[in-house]
Amino acid sequence: MQHAKDDLQVRWLKLRILLKEKYGIKPDMDGVLFLIGVQELGTGKQEYTKEQKQDLMHIAVCTILAPSGYYALEGYDEEGWPHYNLAKPLPPYILIEQENFLKDHVLLYFSQFFPGRF
């Protein structure tokens, strides 16, 4: 019998392979979050400072958790960067559970662009 956790890991690997085919890299979680942040900001490929990269990853986390009600979009600043408010507390998961929680939400996010792939 296959466990849901195993299925999550298989779907995560499929996403990473798809991203490798599309972008030439097989990103880890940070890389995937960075890609989502760039996608959501809409600025495309360019050089970002370390702080901007961290901000892009924060945008990604807020974006992927918003459909589950954890974050709400507050608005955009003068440079077009989105700002979110925490809408409800995040679950108190241990590290591996946090990672799986994020993976599941990342897969949901990408399923809107690649229906039926994961």
ROVEX-170107 format. One line per field, with one value per atom (N, C-alpha, C): residue number from 0; residue in one letter; atom name; x, y, z. Coordinates in steps of 0.2 Angstrom, whole numbers. Each point is the difference from the previous one (the first is absolute). Layout:
BEGIN
resi: [NUM / ...] $
resn: [A / ...] $
name: [CA / ...] $
c1: [X / ...] $
c2: [Y / ...] $
c3: [Z / ...] $
***
This chain:
BEGIN
resi: [0 / 0 / 0 / 1 / 1 / 1 / 2 / 2 / 2 / 3 / 3 / 3 / 4 / 4 / 4 / 5 / 5 / 5 / 6 / 6 / 6 / 7 / 7 / 7 / 8 / 8 / 8 / 9 / 9 / 9 / 10 / 10 / 10 / 11 / 11 / 11 / 12 / 12 / 12 / 13 / 13 / 13 / 14 / 14 / 14 / 15 / 15 / 15 / 16 / 16 / 16 / 17 / 17 / 17 / 18 / 18 / 18 / 19 / 19 / 19 / 20 / 20 / 20 / 21 / 21 / 21 / 22 / 22 / 22 / 23 / 23 / 23 / 24 / 24 / 24 / 25 / 25 / 25 / 26 / 26 / 26 / 27 / 27 / 27 / 28 / 28 / 28 / 29 / 29 / 29 / 30 / 30 / 30 / 31 / 31 / 31 / 32 / 32 / 32 / 33 / 33 / 33 / 34 / 34 / 34 / 35 / 35 / 35 / 36 / 36 / 36 / 37 / 37 / 37 / 38 / 38 / 38 / 39 / 39 / 39 / 40 / 40 / 40 / 41 / 41 / 41 / 42 / 42 / 42 / 43 / 43 / 43 / 44 / 44 / 44 / 45 / 45 / 45 / 46 / 46 / 46 / 47 / 47 / 47 / 48 / 48 / 48 / 49 / 49 / 49 / 50 / 50 / 50 / 51 / 51 / 51 / 52 / 52 / 52 / 53 / 53 / 53 / 54 / 54 / 54 / 55 / 55 / 55 / 56 / 56 / 56 / 57 / 57 / 57 / 58 / 58 / 58 / 59 / 59 / 59 / 60 / 60 / 60 / 61 / 61 / 61 / 62 / 62 / 62 / 63 / 63 / 63 / 64 / 64 / 64 / 65 / 65 / 65 / 66 / 66 / 66 / 67 / 67 / 67 / 68 / 68 / 68 / 69 / 69 / 69 / 70 / 70 / 70 / 71 / 71 / 71 / 72 / 72 / 72 / 73 / 73 / 73 / 74 / 74 / 74 / 75 / 75 / 75 / 76 / 76 / 76 / 77 / 77 / 77 / 78 / 78 / 78 / 79 / 79 / 79 / 80 / 80 / 80 / 81 / 81 / 81 / 82 / 82 / 82 / 83 / 83 / 83 / 84 / 84 / 84 / 85 / 85 / 85 / 86 / 86 / 86 / 87 / 87 / 87 / 88 / 88 / 88 / 89 / 89 / 89 / 90 / 90 / 90 / 91 / 91 / 91 / 92 / 92 / 92 / 93 / 93 / 93 / 94 / 94 / 94 / 95 / 95 / 95 / 96 / 96 / 96 / 97 / 97 / 97 / 98 / 98 / 98 / 99 / 99 / 99 / 100 / 100 / 100 / 101 / 101 / 101 / 102 / 102 / 102 / 103 / 103 / 103 / 104 / 104 / 104 / 105 / 105 / 105 / 106 / 106 / 106 / 107 / 107 / 107 / 108 / 108 / 108 / 109 / 109 / 109 / 110 / 110 / 110 / 111 / 111 / 111 / 112 / 112 / 112 / 113 / 113 / 113 / 114 / 114 / 114 / 115 / 115 / 115 / 116 / 116 / 116 / 117 / 117 / 117] $
resn: [M / M / M / Q / Q / Q / H / H / H / A / A / A / K / K / K / D / D / D / D / D / D / L / L / L / Q / Q / Q / V / V / V / R / R / R / W / W / W / L / L / L / K / K / K / L / L / L / R / R / R / I / I / I / L / L / L / L / L / L / K / K / K / E / E / E / K / K / K / Y / Y / Y / G / G / G / I / I / I / K / K / K / P / P / P / D / D / D / M / M / M / D / D / D / G / G / G / V / V / V / L / L / L / F / F / F / L / L / L / I / I / I / G / G / G / V / V / V / Q / Q / Q / E / E / E / L / L / L / G / G / G / T / T / T / G / G / G / K / K / K / Q / Q / Q / E / E / E / Y / Y / Y / T / T / T / K / K / K / E / E / E / Q / Q / Q / K / K / K / Q / Q / Q / D / D / D / L / L / L / M / M / M / H / H / H / I / I / I / A / A / A / V / V / V / C / C / C / T / T / T / I / I / I / L / L / L / A / A / A / P / P / P / S / S / S / G / G / G / Y / Y / Y / Y / Y / Y / A / A / A / L / L / L / E / E / E / G / G / G / Y / Y / Y / D / D / D / E / E / E / E / E / E / G / G / G / W / W / W / P / P / P / H / H / H / Y / Y / Y / N / N / N / L / L / L / A / A / A / K / K / K / P / P / P / L / L / L / P / P / P / P / P / P / Y / Y / Y / I / I / I / L / L / L / I / I / I / E / E / E / Q / Q / Q / E / E / E / N / N / N / F / F / F / L / L / L / K / K / K / D / D / D / H / H / H / V / V / V / L / L / L / L / L / L / Y / Y / Y / F / F / F / S / S / S / Q / Q / Q / F / F / F / F / F / F / P / P / P / G / G / G / R / R / R / F / F / F] $
name: [N / CA / C / N / CA / C / N / CA / C / N / CA / C / N / CA / C / N / CA / C / N / CA / C / N / CA / C / N / CA / C / N / CA / C / N / CA / C / N / CA / C / N / CA / C / N / CA / C / N / CA / C / N / CA / C / N / CA / C / N / CA / C / N / CA / C / N / CA / C / N / CA / C / N / CA / C / N / CA / C / N / CA / C / N / CA / C / N / CA / C / N / CA / C / N / CA / C / N / CA / C / N / CA / C / N / CA / C / N / CA / C / N / CA / C / N / CA / C / N / CA / C / N / CA / C / N / CA / C / N / CA / C / N / CA / C / N / CA / C / N / CA / C / N / CA / C / N / CA / C / N / CA / C / N / CA / C / N / CA / C / N / CA / C / N / CA / C / N / CA / C / N / CA / C / N / CA / C / N / CA / C / N / CA / C / N / CA / C / N / CA / C / N / CA / C / N / CA / C / N / CA / C / N / CA / C / N / CA / C / N / CA / C / N / CA / C / N / CA / C / N / CA / C / N / CA / C / N / CA / C / N / CA / C / N / CA / C / N / CA / C / N / CA / C / N / CA / C / N / CA / C / N / CA / C / N / CA / C / N / CA / C / N / CA / C / N / CA / C / N / CA / C / N / CA / C / N / CA / C / N / CA / C / N / CA / C / N / CA / C / N / CA / C / N / CA / C / N / CA / C / N / CA / C / N / CA / C / N / CA / C / N / CA / C / N / CA / C / N / CA / C / N / CA / C / N / CA / C / N / CA / C / N / CA / C / N / CA / C / N / CA / C / N / CA / C / N / CA / C / N / CA / C / N / CA / C / N / CA / C / N / CA / C / N / CA / C / N / CA / C / N / CA / C / N / CA / C / N / CA / C / N / CA / C / N / CA / C / N / CA / C / N / CA / C / N / CA / C / N / CA / C / N / CA / C / N / CA / C / N / CA / C] $
c1: [4 / -4 / 4 / -1 / 4 / -3 / 5 / -2 / 0 / -4 / -1 / 6 / 5 / 6 / 4 / 0 / 4 / -3 / -6 / -3 / 2 / 0 / 2 / 7 / 5 / 7 / 0 / -4 / 0 / -2 / -6 / -2 / 5 / 3 / 5 / 6 / 2 / 6 / -3 / -6 / -3 / 1 / -2 / 0 / 7 / 5 / 7 / 3 / -2 / 2 / -3 / -6 / -4 / 4 / 2 / 3 / 7 / 3 / 7 / -1 / -5 / -1 / -2 / -3 / -2 / 5 / 4 / 5 / 7 / 1 / 7 / 3 / -4 / 2 / -5 / 2 / -4 / 0 / -4 / 0 / -2 / 3 / -2 / -6 / -2 / -6 / 2 / 6 / 1 / 0 / 2 / 0 / -7 / -4 / -7 / -4 / 2 / -4 / 3 / 6 / 3 / -4 / -1 / -3 / -7 / -4 / -7 / 0 / 5 / 0 / 1 / 5 / 1 / -6 / -3 / -6 / -6 / -1 / -5 / 2 / 6 / 2 / 0 / 1 / -1 / 6 / 6 / 5 / 5 / -1 / 4 / 7 / 4 / 7 / 4 / 3 / 5 / 4 / 5 / 4 / -4 / 0 / -3 / 5 / -1 / 5 / -2 / 4 / -2 / -6 / -1 / -6 / -6 / 0 / -5 / -2 / 5 / -1 / -4 / 2 / -4 / -7 / -1 / -7 / -4 / 3 / -3 / -2 / 4 / -2 / -6 / 0 / -5 / -7 / 1 / -6 / -3 / 5 / -2 / -4 / 3 / -4 / -7 / 0 / -7 / -4 / 2 / -4 / -3 / 5 / -3 / -4 / 1 / -4 / -7 / 0 / -6 / -7 / 0 / -6 / -2 / 4 / -2 / -2 / 0 / -2 / 5 / 7 / 5 / 2 / 0 / 2 / -5 / -1 / -4 / 4 / -1 / 3 / -3 / 5 / -1 / -1 / 5 / 0 / 7 / 2 / 6 / 4 / 6 / 4 / 1 / 3 / 2 / 4 / 4 / 4 / -3 / -7 / -3 / 1 / 3 / 1 / -6 / -3 / -6 / 2 / -5 / 1 / -6 / 2 / -5 / -1 / -6 / 0 / -2 / 3 / -2 / -7 / -4 / -7 / -2 / 4 / -1 / 7 / 1 / 6 / 2 / 6 / 3 / 0 / -1 / 0 / 7 / 0 / 7 / 3 / 2 / 3 / 8 / 2 / 8 / 2 / 7 / 3 / -2 / 0 / -2 / -7 / -5 / -7 / -1 / 4 / 0 / 2 / 5 / 2 / -5 / -3 / -6 / -6 / -1 / -6 / 1 / 7 / 1 / 0 / 3 / 0 / -7 / -4 / -7 / -3 / 1 / -3 / 4 / 6 / 4 / -3 / -2 / -3 / -7 / -4 / -6 / 1 / 5 / 1 / 2 / 4 / 2 / -5 / -5 / -5 / -4 / -1 / -4 / 4 / 6 / 4 / 1 / 0 / 1 / -5 / -6 / -6 / 2 / -2 / 1 / 7 / 5 / 7 / 2 / -3 / 2 / -5] $
c2: [-6 / 6 / 6 / 5 / 6 / 5 / 3 / 5 / 7 / 5 / 6 / 4 / -1 / 3 / -2 / -6 / -3 / 3 / 1 / 3 / 7 / 4 / 7 / 0 / -4 / 0 / -2 / -4 / -2 / 6 / 3 / 6 / 6 / 1 / 5 / -1 / -7 / -1 / 1 / -1 / 1 / 8 / 4 / 7 / 2 / -2 / 2 / -2 / -6 / -2 / 4 / 2 / 5 / 6 / 3 / 6 / 0 / -6 / -1 / 0 / -3 / 0 / 7 / 4 / 7 / 5 / 0 / 5 / -3 / -6 / -3 / -1 / 1 / -1 / -5 / -4 / -4 / 3 / 5 / 4 / -4 / 2 / -2 / 5 / -1 / 4 / 7 / 3 / 7 / 2 / -4 / 2 / 0 / -5 / 0 / 6 / 2 / 6 / 6 / 1 / 5 / 1 / -5 / 0 / 2 / -2 / 2 / 8 / 2 / 7 / 4 / -2 / 4 / 0 / -6 / 0 / 4 / 0 / 5 / 7 / 2 / 7 / 2 / -4 / 1 / 4 / 0 / 4 / -4 / -6 / -5 / -1 / -2 / -2 / 6 / 1 / 6 / -2 / 5 / -1 / 3 / -4 / 2 / 0 / 5 / 0 / -6 / -2 / -5 / 1 / 7 / 2 / -1 / 2 / -1 / -7 / -5 / -7 / -2 / 2 / -2 / 2 / 7 / 3 / -4 / -2 / -4 / -7 / -3 / -7 / 2 / 5 / 2 / 1 / 3 / 1 / -7 / -4 / -7 / -4 / 1 / -4 / 3 / 7 / 3 / -2 / 0 / -2 / -7 / -5 / -7 / -1 / 3 / -1 / 4 / 5 / 4 / -4 / -4 / -4 / -4 / -2 / -4 / 5 / 7 / 4 / 3 / -2 / 2 / 7 / 2 / 7 / 4 / 6 / 4 / 6 / 1 / 5 / 7 / 4 / 7 / 5 / -1 / 5 / 0 / 5 / 0 / 7 / 0 / 6 / 4 / 6 / 4 / -4 / -5 / -3 / -6 / -2 / -5 / -7 / 1 / -6 / -2 / -6 / -1 / -1 / 2 / -1 / -3 / -5 / -5 / 1 / -1 / -1 / -7 / -2 / -7 / 0 / -4 / 0 / -5 / -6 / -4 / -4 / -2 / -3 / -6 / 0 / -6 / -6 / -6 / -6 / -1 / -2 / -1 / -6 / -1 / -6 / 0 / -7 / 0 / 1 / 0 / 2 / -4 / -7 / -4 / 1 / 1 / 1 / 7 / 5 / 6 / 0 / -4 / -1 / -3 / -5 / -4 / 5 / 4 / 4 / 5 / 3 / 4 / -3 / -6 / -4 / -1 / -2 / -1 / 7 / 5 / 7 / 2 / -1 / 1 / -4 / -6 / -5 / 3 / 2 / 3 / 6 / 5 / 6 / -2 / -5 / -1 / -4 / -3 / -4 / 5 / 6 / 5 / 1 / -1 / 1 / -6 / -6 / -6 / -5 / 1 / -4 / -8 / -4 / -7 / -3 / 4 / -2 / -3 / 2 / -2 / -3] $
c3: [0 / 0 / 0 / -4 / -1 / 5 / 3 / 5 / -3 / 3 / -3 / 0 / 5 / 0 / -6 / -2 / -6 / -6 / -1 / -5 / -1 / 6 / 0 / -3 / 2 / -2 / -8 / -2 / -7 / -4 / 2 / -3 / 0 / 5 / 1 / -5 / -1 / -4 / -7 / -2 / -7 / -1 / 5 / -1 / -1 / 4 / -1 / -7 / -2 / -7 / -5 / 0 / -4 / 0 / 6 / 0 / -3 / 1 / -4 / -7 / -3 / -7 / -2 / 4 / -2 / 1 / 5 / 2 / 0 / -1 / 0 / 7 / 5 / 7 / 3 / 5 / 4 / 7 / 1 / 7 / 6 / 5 / 7 / 2 / 6 / 3 / -1 / 2 / -1 / -7 / -4 / -7 / -3 / 2 / -2 / 2 / 7 / 3 / -4 / -2 / -3 / -7 / -4 / -6 / 1 / 5 / 1 / 1 / 5 / 1 / -6 / -4 / -6 / -5 / 0 / -4 / 3 / 6 / 3 / 0 / 0 / 0 / -8 / -4 / -7 / -3 / 3 / -3 / -4 / -1 / -4 / 2 / -4 / 2 / 0 / 6 / 1 / 6 / 1 / 6 / 6 / 6 / 6 / 6 / 4 / 6 / 5 / 4 / 5 / 4 / 2 / 3 / -4 / -7 / -4 / -1 / -1 / 0 / 6 / 6 / 6 / -1 / -2 / -1 / -5 / -5 / -5 / 2 / 4 / 4 / 4 / 4 / 5 / -4 / -6 / -4 / -2 / -2 / -2 / 5 / 6 / 6 / 1 / 0 / 1 / -5 / -7 / -5 / 0 / 1 / 0 / 6 / 6 / 6 / 0 / -4 / 0 / -2 / -5 / -1 / 6 / 4 / 6 / 6 / -1 / 5 / 5 / -1 / 4 / -1 / -6 / -1 / -4 / 0 / -4 / -3 / -6 / -4 / 3 / 2 / 3 / -6 / -5 / -5 / -3 / -4 / -3 / 2 / 0 / 2 / -7 / 0 / -5 / -6 / 2 / -5 / -2 / 2 / -3 / 4 / 6 / 4 / 4 / 0 / 4 / 7 / 5 / 7 / 3 / 4 / 3 / 8 / 2 / 8 / 1 / 6 / 3 / 2 / -3 / 1 / 6 / 0 / 6 / 1 / 6 / 2 / -4 / -1 / -4 / 5 / -3 / 4 / 4 / 6 / 4 / -2 / -7 / -2 / 2 / 0 / 1 / -7 / -1 / -6 / -6 / 0 / -5 / -2 / 5 / -2 / -3 / 2 / -3 / -8 / -1 / -7 / -4 / 3 / -4 / -1 / 5 / 0 / -6 / 0 / -6 / -7 / 0 / -6 / -3 / 5 / -2 / -3 / 3 / -3 / -6 / -1 / -6 / -6 / 2 / -6 / -2 / 5 / -1 / -5 / 2 / -4 / -7 / -1 / -7 / -4 / 4 / -4 / -4 / 2 / -4 / -7 / 0 / -6 / -4 / 3 / -3 / 2 / -2 / 3 / -1 / 5 / -1 / 0 / 1 / 0 / 7 / 5 / 7 / 4] $
***
